[in-house]
């Protein structure tokens, strides 16, 4: 069941809420999410840059064709939010929820900021899944590379330029019994992911075992307003388009590259069955276990990255 959340007028704290359809039960669930202390949630990294067809934005500043492909991929990834890809004033642009954004030397800026592009870091794209040697992963652990593009594009894409505005977009959602707040846009997509996982579980006992281990008691991690550590770019948890799925007991396993002493041995990390990862990817979600900086509990909605890496996304088929 998906329940829509609404705040009282002039209320600044997400804990002060009224629920139109969920009643007292939903309120108690959400309050439970605020009352139990936990270690701070992970700050997910942005993995390695993407080569070949969609190279680093810094390498295509003079390649209008490559810039055009990126804009068209964004439009395909978000068909209800991004339209109107046009070449205007010597730059490729697109309409994002009615506001025009320009490539702006890889900065993806609105029209009033495009000429100040030097004040902002560029966006970058990356290869997914990451493939590399243990030595390359060790180097990534020691010197993590993060993309630090400005927040304007995603703030507009998800109608979430502020914490309050973002909270207005959230719904209370249950994913395989794990209750969390997520952006209303991804709720029907997670419905499809769940349905596919349930079907696959009929022939794969490891999926049922994974589901039975999930930590379903609040607090759980969906929406959480914050920046990616060490950057000026918002975590996708800030928009409610990322979720973390943890077991009740890690049993000595690791899940995030900066937590514990998991080292480089991927076998030491907690991870869902492969069929679960494929179900998420089929509907536009990346899995953090496929990054060079491992985050095996983390899934986020980034269909443009998957399309750039030649994945087929079910609801975006044409």
LUMSE-867758 format. One record per residue (C-alpha): residue number from 1; chain; residue in three letters; x, y, z. Coordinates in pm, 1 decimal, decimal comma, padded with zeros to 6 digits. Layout:
# residues N
NUM | A | ALA | X | Y | Z
...
//
This chain:
# residues 318
1 | A | UNK | 00000,0 | 00000,0 | 00000,0
2 | A | UNK | 00122,8 | 00348,4 | -00086,1
3 | A | UNK | 00004,4 | 00630,8 | 00139,2
4 | A | UNK | 00044,5 | 00999,1 | 00051,0
5 | A | UNK | 00203,9 | 01223,9 | 00314,5
6 | A | UNK | 00106,3 | 01585,2 | 00372,2
7 | A | UNK | 00249,1 | 01832,7 | 00624,5
8 | A | UNK | 00044,6 | 02078,6 | 00827,3
9 | A | UNK | 00064,0 | 02440,9 | 00714,2
10 | A | UNK | 00376,1 | 02629,7 | 00828,9
11 | A | UNK | 00526,0 | 02314,6 | 00975,0
12 | A | UNK | 00898,1 | 02279,9 | 00921,0
13 | A | UNK | 00971,8 | 01939,4 | 01072,2
14 | A | UNK | 00883,8 | 01622,7 | 00876,5
15 | A | UNK | 00783,0 | 01460,1 | 01206,4
16 | A | UNK | 00477,3 | 01685,4 | 01228,3
17 | A | UNK | 00249,8 | 01527,8 | 00968,8
18 | A | UNK | -00103,6 | 01437,4 | 00884,6
19 | A | UNK | -00195,1 | 01146,7 | 00665,7
20 | A | UNK | -00495,4 | 01156,1 | 00437,4
21 | A | UNK | -00548,9 | 00783,5 | 00394,8
22 | A | UNK | -00320,5 | 00592,9 | 00628,2
23 | A | UNK | -00466,8 | 00689,1 | 00961,9
24 | A | UNK | -00307,2 | 00641,0 | 01298,4
25 | A | UNK | -00110,4 | 00331,1 | 01194,2
26 | A | UNK | 00091,6 | 00518,0 | 00933,3
27 | A | UNK | 00158,5 | 00802,1 | 01175,9
28 | A | UNK | 00293,4 | 00561,8 | 01433,8
29 | A | UNK | 00511,8 | 00394,1 | 01174,0
30 | A | UNK | 00662,5 | 00722,5 | 01067,7
31 | A | UNK | 00713,0 | 00841,5 | 01423,1
32 | A | UNK | 00889,1 | 00514,3 | 01488,4
33 | A | UNK | 01128,2 | 00611,3 | 01210,6
34 | A | UNK | 01226,1 | 00921,0 | 01408,7
35 | A | UNK | 01259,5 | 00778,6 | 01756,3
36 | A | UNK | 01513,6 | 00494,7 | 01736,1
37 | A | UNK | 01878,3 | 00606,0 | 01707,7
38 | A | UNK | 02099,2 | 00443,5 | 01444,6
39 | A | UNK | 02449,1 | 00498,0 | 01307,9
40 | A | UNK | 02440,1 | 00771,1 | 01042,6
41 | A | UNK | 02340,3 | 00640,4 | 00699,8
42 | A | UNK | 02613,8 | 00599,1 | 00439,4
43 | A | UNK | 02714,1 | 00874,5 | 00204,0
44 | A | UNK | 02708,7 | 00699,6 | -00129,6
45 | A | UNK | 02985,3 | 00769,7 | -00379,1
46 | A | UNK | 02963,8 | 00847,4 | -00748,2
47 | A | UNK | 03172,5 | 00579,3 | -00919,4
48 | A | UNK | 03416,1 | 00590,0 | -01210,0
49 | A | UNK | 03363,0 | 00795,0 | -01526,9
50 | A | UNK | 03199,1 | 00631,0 | -01828,0
51 | A | UNK | 03419,9 | 00575,3 | -02134,4
52 | A | UNK | 03345,0 | 00525,5 | -02505,6
53 | A | UNK | 02996,4 | 00639,0 | -02617,4
54 | A | UNK | 02936,0 | 00871,6 | -02323,0
55 | A | UNK | 03279,0 | 00994,4 | -02215,0
56 | A | UNK | 03352,3 | 01241,9 | -01939,4
57 | A | UNK | 03171,4 | 01569,9 | -01999,0
58 | A | UNK | 03509,1 | 01741,7 | -01978,7
59 | A | UNK | 03621,9 | 01544,5 | -02285,4
60 | A | UNK | 03327,7 | 01642,4 | -02504,9
61 | A | UNK | 03323,9 | 02019,2 | -02462,2
62 | A | UNK | 03382,0 | 02054,2 | -02838,6
63 | A | UNK | 03172,8 | 01751,5 | -02941,2
64 | A | UNK | 02820,3 | 01873,3 | -03007,0
65 | A | UNK | 02706,0 | 01531,4 | -03127,2
66 | A | UNK | 02806,6 | 01366,3 | -02798,6
67 | A | UNK | 02634,7 | 01644,1 | -02602,9
68 | A | UNK | 02320,2 | 01591,0 | -02810,8
69 | A | UNK | 02324,4 | 01216,7 | -02731,6
70 | A | UNK | 02343,3 | 01290,7 | -02359,9
71 | A | UNK | 02044,9 | 01527,0 | -02376,8
72 | A | UNK | 01841,1 | 01275,1 | -02578,9
73 | A | UNK | 01926,3 | 01003,9 | -02327,1
74 | A | UNK | 01800,0 | 01220,3 | -02042,0
75 | A | UNK | 01477,9 | 01278,5 | -02235,1
76 | A | UNK | 01434,3 | 00904,8 | -02289,3
77 | A | UNK | 01511,0 | 00828,1 | -01925,4
78 | A | UNK | 01256,0 | 01078,5 | -01790,0
79 | A | UNK | 00987,4 | 01110,4 | -02060,5
80 | A | UNK | 00727,6 | 01275,2 | -01837,1
81 | A | UNK | 00972,6 | 01530,4 | -01697,5
82 | A | UNK | 01221,4 | 01606,2 | -01976,1
83 | A | UNK | 01120,7 | 01719,6 | -02325,9
84 | A | UNK | 01212,7 | 01981,4 | -02583,8
85 | A | UNK | 01574,4 | 01892,1 | -02663,3
86 | A | UNK | 01688,4 | 02185,1 | -02877,8
87 | A | UNK | 02006,8 | 02356,1 | -02992,7
88 | A | UNK | 01971,1 | 02716,8 | -02874,6
89 | A | UNK | 02230,2 | 02995,1 | -02863,2
90 | A | UNK | 02514,2 | 02761,3 | -02958,0
91 | A | UNK | 02435,4 | 02506,0 | -02687,3
92 | A | UNK | 02224,0 | 02194,0 | -02645,7
93 | A | UNK | 01934,6 | 02231,7 | -02407,6
94 | A | UNK | 01629,3 | 02048,5 | -02270,8
95 | A | UNK | 01312,4 | 02136,5 | -02083,7
96 | A | UNK | 01306,6 | 01991,3 | -01731,9
97 | A | UNK | 00958,5 | 02019,2 | -01583,3
98 | A | UNK | 00907,3 | 02326,8 | -01799,3
99 | A | UNK | 01239,2 | 02498,5 | -01717,6
100 | A | UNK | 01509,2 | 02507,0 | -01984,0
101 | A | UNK | 01848,4 | 02365,0 | -01888,6
102 | A | UNK | 02162,2 | 02398,6 | -02100,0
103 | A | UNK | 02460,2 | 02165,9 | -02132,0
104 | A | UNK | 02671,6 | 02465,3 | -02023,9
105 | A | UNK | 03010,5 | 02296,9 | -02057,9
106 | A | UNK | 02890,0 | 01989,8 | -01873,0
107 | A | UNK | 02735,8 | 02182,1 | -01582,9
108 | A | UNK | 02366,1 | 02134,9 | -01681,7
109 | A | UNK | 02248,9 | 02477,5 | -01571,4
110 | A | UNK | 01927,2 | 02679,3 | -01604,6
111 | A | UNK | 01928,5 | 02970,1 | -01846,9
112 | A | UNK | 01995,1 | 03237,9 | -01583,7
113 | A | UNK | 02312,5 | 03059,6 | -01468,1
114 | A | UNK | 02450,2 | 02912,2 | -01789,7
115 | A | UNK | 02696,2 | 03196,8 | -01849,2
116 | A | UNK | 02838,4 | 03149,8 | -01498,0
117 | A | UNK | 02930,4 | 02788,0 | -01570,1
118 | A | UNK | 03287,8 | 02830,5 | -01444,4
119 | A | UNK | 03151,1 | 02871,9 | -01090,0
120 | A | UNK | 03018,6 | 02513,6 | -01086,8
121 | A | UNK | 03164,5 | 02164,9 | -01105,8
122 | A | UNK | 03068,7 | 01952,3 | -01407,6
123 | A | UNK | 02851,1 | 01644,9 | -01399,2
124 | A | UNK | 03005,3 | 01316,2 | -01503,3
125 | A | UNK | 02879,7 | 00975,5 | -01605,3
126 | A | UNK | 03027,9 | 00636,6 | -01534,7
127 | A | UNK | 03054,3 | 00277,8 | -01647,2
128 | A | UNK | 02802,1 | 00044,9 | -01487,1
129 | A | UNK | 02868,0 | -00217,7 | -01365,7
130 | A | UNK | 03220,1 | -00126,0 | -01262,3
131 | A | UNK | 03487,5 | -00367,9 | -01382,2
132 | A | UNK | 03839,0 | -00345,3 | -01247,7
133 | A | UNK | 04123,0 | -00515,6 | -01066,6
134 | A | UNK | 04174,9 | -00537,1 | -00689,5
135 | A | UNK | 04456,5 | -00285,9 | -00731,3
136 | A | UNK | 04221,0 | -00040,8 | -00901,1
137 | A | UNK | 03964,0 | -00087,6 | -00627,4
138 | A | UNK | 04229,2 | -00032,1 | -00362,5
139 | A | UNK | 04325,0 | 00291,5 | -00535,4
140 | A | UNK | 03957,9 | 00395,0 | -00544,7
141 | A | UNK | 03922,5 | 00324,5 | -00172,1
142 | A | UNK | 04228,0 | 00537,5 | -00096,6
143 | A | UNK | 04139,4 | 00822,7 | -00333,1
144 | A | UNK | 03765,3 | 00817,7 | -00398,9
145 | A | UNK | 03657,9 | 01013,9 | -00706,6
146 | A | UNK | 03323,9 | 01188,0 | -00668,0
147 | A | UNK | 03112,5 | 01374,8 | -00916,8
148 | A | UNK | 03014,0 | 01710,1 | -00771,6
149 | A | UNK | 02780,1 | 01870,2 | -01020,6
150 | A | UNK | 02550,2 | 02145,4 | -00898,4
151 | A | UNK | 02209,7 | 02040,5 | -00760,2
152 | A | UNK | 01997,3 | 02253,0 | -00994,9
153 | A | UNK | 01920,2 | 01979,2 | -01248,5
154 | A | UNK | 01801,1 | 01716,0 | -01001,6
155 | A | UNK | 01634,2 | 01974,1 | -00778,0
156 | A | UNK | 01417,5 | 02067,8 | -01076,1
157 | A | UNK | 01378,0 | 01714,0 | -01208,4
158 | A | UNK | 01233,5 | 01594,6 | -00875,9
159 | A | UNK | 01056,3 | 01922,1 | -00781,4
160 | A | UNK | 01268,2 | 01931,6 | -00467,2
161 | A | UNK | 01480,8 | 02247,7 | -00440,5
162 | A | UNK | 01439,1 | 02256,5 | -00059,9
163 | A | UNK | 01391,7 | 02004,3 | 00217,1
164 | A | UNK | 01027,7 | 02102,5 | 00263,7
165 | A | UNK | 00956,8 | 02089,1 | -00108,6
166 | A | UNK | 01118,0 | 01747,0 | -00129,2
167 | A | UNK | 00915,2 | 01618,0 | 00165,0
168 | A | UNK | 00595,3 | 01721,7 | -00012,8
169 | A | UNK | 00680,4 | 01472,5 | -00289,0
170 | A | UNK | 00721,8 | 01174,8 | -00055,7
171 | A | UNK | 00483,2 | 00887,3 | 00010,7
172 | A | UNK | 00492,2 | 00622,1 | 00279,5
173 | A | UNK | 00575,9 | 00293,9 | 00110,6
174 | A | UNK | 00630,5 | -00071,1 | 00200,5
175 | A | UNK | 00886,1 | -00260,8 | -00006,8
176 | A | UNK | 00875,5 | -00632,6 | 00073,8
177 | A | UNK | 00766,1 | -00530,2 | 00422,7
178 | A | UNK | 01035,5 | -00261,9 | 00463,8
179 | A | UNK | 00856,4 | 00065,0 | 00540,4
180 | A | UNK | 01007,1 | 00395,2 | 00427,9
181 | A | UNK | 00931,0 | 00730,3 | 00267,9
182 | A | UNK | 01006,8 | 00756,8 | -00105,9
183 | A | UNK | 00933,1 | 00994,2 | -00393,7
184 | A | UNK | 00585,8 | 00933,0 | -00535,5
185 | A | UNK | 00733,6 | 00894,3 | -00887,2
186 | A | UNK | 00921,1 | 00573,6 | -00806,3
187 | A | UNK | 00640,4 | 00404,6 | -00606,7
188 | A | UNK | 00478,8 | 00237,6 | -00911,7
189 | A | UNK | 00822,5 | 00134,3 | -01038,1
190 | A | UNK | 00904,1 | -00031,7 | -00706,9
191 | A | UNK | 00565,7 | -00206,0 | -00731,8
192 | A | UNK | 00691,7 | -00367,8 | -01053,9
193 | A | UNK | 01028,0 | -00453,1 | -00897,9
194 | A | UNK | 00850,1 | -00623,5 | -00608,1
195 | A | UNK | 00622,6 | -00816,4 | -00839,9
196 | A | UNK | 00916,7 | -00945,5 | -01041,8
197 | A | UNK | 01105,2 | -01044,3 | -00727,5
198 | A | UNK | 00800,3 | -01235,0 | -00598,9
199 | A | UNK | 00772,9 | -01425,9 | -00926,9
200 | A | UNK | 01144,0 | -01509,8 | -00929,7
201 | A | UNK | 01121,2 | -01622,0 | -00566,5
202 | A | UNK | 00890,5 | -01905,5 | -00672,1
203 | A | UNK | 01186,4 | -02081,1 | -00835,8
204 | A | UNK | 01479,6 | -01933,0 | -00641,7
205 | A | UNK | 01488,3 | -02021,4 | -00267,9
206 | A | UNK | 01771,9 | -01774,8 | -00205,7
207 | A | UNK | 01533,8 | -01485,6 | -00274,7
208 | A | UNK | 01287,4 | -01597,8 | -00007,7
209 | A | UNK | 01577,9 | -01635,2 | 00235,2
210 | A | UNK | 01694,5 | -01282,6 | 00150,9
211 | A | UNK | 01343,2 | -01140,7 | 00198,4
212 | A | UNK | 01303,9 | -01316,4 | 00532,9
213 | A | UNK | 01627,3 | -01154,0 | 00657,4
214 | A | UNK | 01527,7 | -00796,2 | 00569,9
215 | A | UNK | 01520,5 | -00541,0 | 00846,3
216 | A | UNK | 01159,6 | -00420,2 | 00837,9
217 | A | UNK | 01135,0 | -00239,7 | 01172,1
218 | A | UNK | 01162,1 | 00140,6 | 01156,6
219 | A | UNK | 01384,0 | 00331,4 | 01119,6
220 | A | UNK | 01465,1 | 00234,8 | 00762,5
221 | A | UNK | 01638,8 | 00437,4 | 00492,9
222 | A | UNK | 01455,3 | 00588,3 | 00201,1
223 | A | UNK | 01415,0 | 00966,2 | 00202,5
224 | A | UNK | 01684,4 | 01152,5 | 00398,0
225 | A | UNK | 01782,0 | 01511,3 | 00318,2
226 | A | UNK | 02162,3 | 01541,5 | 00300,0
227 | A | UNK | 02459,8 | 01596,2 | 00070,5
228 | A | UNK | 02704,0 | 01335,1 | -00052,8
229 | A | UNK | 02999,6 | 01345,0 | 00183,7
230 | A | UNK | 03271,8 | 01581,9 | 00071,3
231 | A | UNK | 03066,1 | 01740,4 | -00208,3
232 | A | UNK | 02810,3 | 02012,2 | -00271,9
233 | A | UNK | 02580,7 | 01764,9 | -00448,3
234 | A | UNK | 02272,4 | 01624,6 | -00284,1
235 | A | UNK | 02251,3 | 01256,6 | -00209,4
236 | A | UNK | 01971,6 | 01092,9 | -00407,4
237 | A | UNK | 01820,8 | 01001,2 | -00070,2
238 | A | UNK | 01740,1 | 01373,3 | -00047,4
239 | A | UNK | 01492,6 | 01327,9 | -00331,5
240 | A | UNK | 01352,8 | 00997,4 | -00209,5
241 | A | UNK | 01475,1 | 00808,6 | -00517,5
242 | A | UNK | 01726,7 | 00591,9 | -00330,6
243 | A | UNK | 01662,7 | 00315,3 | -00078,8
244 | A | UNK | 01882,9 | 00104,8 | 00148,9
245 | A | UNK | 01790,3 | -00257,5 | 00222,5
246 | A | UNK | 01966,8 | -00418,4 | 00517,9
247 | A | UNK | 01928,9 | -00752,5 | 00695,3
248 | A | UNK | 01837,2 | -00771,7 | 01063,6
249 | A | UNK | 02177,4 | -00931,5 | 01127,7
250 | A | UNK | 02482,3 | -00877,9 | 00905,5
251 | A | UNK | 02649,0 | -01182,9 | 01069,5
252 | A | UNK | 02995,1 | -01034,9 | 01027,4
253 | A | UNK | 02939,3 | -00927,1 | 00668,0
254 | A | UNK | 03006,3 | -00576,0 | 00542,4
255 | A | UNK | 02785,3 | -00355,6 | 00328,6
256 | A | UNK | 02955,7 | -00017,7 | 00282,6
257 | A | UNK | 03316,1 | 00041,6 | 00183,3
258 | A | UNK | 03383,8 | 00289,3 | 00466,9
259 | A | UNK | 03221,2 | 00078,0 | 00739,4
260 | A | UNK | 03422,3 | -00189,0 | 00918,0
261 | A | UNK | 03719,4 | -00374,1 | 00775,4
262 | A | UNK | 03569,6 | -00552,3 | 00477,0
263 | A | UNK | 03877,7 | -00479,4 | 00269,0
264 | A | UNK | 03873,2 | -00566,6 | -00098,7
265 | A | UNK | 03721,1 | -00914,5 | -00072,3
266 | A | UNK | 03374,4 | -00882,5 | -00221,1
267 | A | UNK | 03284,1 | -01219,5 | -00066,6
268 | A | UNK | 03291,2 | -01048,5 | 00274,7
269 | A | UNK | 03005,8 | -00818,7 | 00174,8
270 | A | UNK | 02635,3 | -00869,7 | 00230,6
271 | A | UNK | 02457,4 | -00878,0 | -00104,9
272 | A | UNK | 02115,0 | -00964,6 | -00245,0
273 | A | UNK | 02064,1 | -01249,7 | -00491,4
274 | A | UNK | 02151,0 | -01169,7 | -00851,9
275 | A | UNK | 01785,4 | -01197,8 | -00954,7
276 | A | UNK | 01699,0 | -00917,2 | -00713,1
277 | A | UNK | 01963,1 | -00689,2 | -00864,5
278 | A | UNK | 01836,1 | -00770,9 | -01215,9
279 | A | UNK | 01479,0 | -00687,9 | -01110,6
280 | A | UNK | 01587,1 | -00343,6 | -00988,9
281 | A | UNK | 01796,9 | -00276,4 | -01300,2
282 | A | UNK | 01507,6 | -00376,2 | -01526,9
283 | A | UNK | 01316,1 | -00075,1 | -01393,6
284 | A | UNK | 01593,9 | 00181,3 | -01387,5
285 | A | UNK | 01762,1 | 00130,9 | -01048,9
286 | A | UNK | 02137,7 | 00098,4 | -00998,3
287 | A | UNK | 02281,0 | -00129,3 | -00729,5
288 | A | UNK | 02566,7 | 00009,0 | -00518,8
289 | A | UNK | 02735,0 | -00331,4 | -00517,4
290 | A | UNK | 02819,5 | -00270,5 | -00883,0
291 | A | UNK | 03024,0 | 00039,4 | -00800,0
292 | A | UNK | 03396,9 | 00049,7 | -00736,2
293 | A | UNK | 03319,8 | 00200,6 | -00392,3
294 | A | UNK | 03097,1 | -00077,2 | -00262,1
295 | A | UNK | 02755,7 | -00002,4 | -00109,9
296 | A | UNK | 02564,6 | -00329,0 | -00128,6
297 | A | UNK | 02252,9 | -00216,0 | 00058,2
298 | A | UNK | 02195,1 | 00076,4 | -00178,1
299 | A | UNK | 01963,5 | 00106,9 | -00481,2
300 | A | UNK | 01893,6 | 00435,1 | -00663,2
301 | A | UNK | 01684,1 | 00539,3 | -00960,6
302 | A | UNK | 01922,9 | 00650,1 | -01239,6
303 | A | UNK | 01776,5 | 00525,7 | -01569,2
304 | A | UNK | 01999,9 | 00758,9 | -01772,9
305 | A | UNK | 02312,0 | 00580,0 | -01644,5
306 | A | UNK | 02168,5 | 00241,3 | -01737,0
307 | A | UNK | 02065,3 | 00361,9 | -02082,9
308 | A | UNK | 02413,4 | 00503,3 | -02140,1
309 | A | UNK | 02549,0 | 00157,6 | -02059,6
310 | A | UNK | 02310,9 | -00014,3 | -02304,6
311 | A | UNK | 02071,0 | -00162,2 | -02048,6
312 | A | UNK | 01710,6 | -00225,5 | -02153,1
313 | A | UNK | 01461,0 | -00064,9 | -01911,5
314 | A | UNK | 01119,0 | -00224,3 | -01922,6
315 | A | UNK | 00896,8 | 00080,8 | -01880,5
316 | A | UNK | 01107,0 | 00286,2 | -02124,3
317 | A | UNK | 01086,5 | 00042,1 | -02414,7
318 | A | UNK | 00978,5 | 00205,1 | -02741,9
//
